[in-house]
Amino acid sequence: MNSITDLKSNTAYTLDSLQAIDEGDRSRIELYADHAVKVAVAILALGMKYLAADAYYSKVKFVSAIIPTGLSIVGSCE
């Protein structure tokens, strides 16, 4: 699920969600990256430029898909 956080009201609003269904030779992280790339246009249109993600998403397949969208990733590494 992708959400937008309003820091002034301390509330998150759902932007988009997707049920991840395994697709043969594609990993879940690739499916998650595709979803994030799909909603990147909406995120950028709202004037935002950061995507916050937990350590699970600190993988080359995810990060390398997100960077070309113009978003920067804020997260952690294990």
C-alpha positions in Angstrom: 0.0 0.0 0.0 1.2 3.5 -0.8 0.1 6.3 1.4 0.6 10.1 1.7 1.4 11.4 5.2 0.2 14.9 6.2 2.6 16.0 8.8 0.5 18.9 9.9 -2.5 16.7 10.8 -0.4 13.7 11.7 -2.5 11.5 9.4 -1.7 9.1 6.6 -4.1 8.8 3.6 -4.1 5.8 1.2 -2.9 6.7 -2.2 -3.1 3.3 -3.8 -3.0 -0.4 -2.8 -2.4 -3.6 -4.6 -2.6 -7.3 -3.6 0.7 -8.9 -4.5 0.1 -12.1 -6.4 3.2 -14.2 -7.2 4.1 -14.3 -10.9 6.3 -17.2 -11.7 9.8 -15.9 -12.3 9.3 -12.4 -10.7 10.2 -11.8 -7.1 7.9 -9.9 -4.7 10.3 -7.1 -4.5 10.1 -6.6 -8.3 6.3 -6.6 -8.0 6.4 -4.0 -5.2 8.8 -1.9 -7.2 6.5 -1.9 -10.2 3.7 -0.7 -8.0 5.8 2.1 -6.6 6.9 3.2 -10.0 3.2 3.2 -11.1 2.2 5.6 -8.3 5.4 7.8 -8.6 3.7 10.1 -11.0 0.9 10.8 -8.5 3.4 11.3 -5.7 5.4 13.8 -7.8 2.2 15.6 -8.9 1.4 16.3 -5.3 4.8 18.1 -5.0 6.4 15.3 -3.0 9.8 13.9 -3.8 10.6 11.4 -1.1 9.5 7.8 -0.7 9.8 6.4 2.8 10.4 2.7 3.1 11.5 0.2 5.7 14.6 -1.9 5.5 12.9 -4.6 3.4 12.9 -2.3 0.4 16.6 -1.4 0.7 17.4 -3.9 -2.1 19.0 -3.1 -5.5 16.0 -4.3 -7.5 13.7 -1.9 -5.6 16.0 1.1 -5.4 17.2 0.9 -9.0 13.6 0.9 -10.2 12.6 3.9 -8.1 15.5 6.3 -8.7 14.7 6.9 -12.4 11.2 8.1 -11.4 12.7 11.2 -9.8 11.8 10.1 -6.3 14.4 9.8 -3.5 14.2 6.9 -1.0 14.4 7.5 2.7 14.8 4.3 4.6 17.2 2.1 6.5 19.7 -0.6 5.7 20.3 -3.7 7.7 
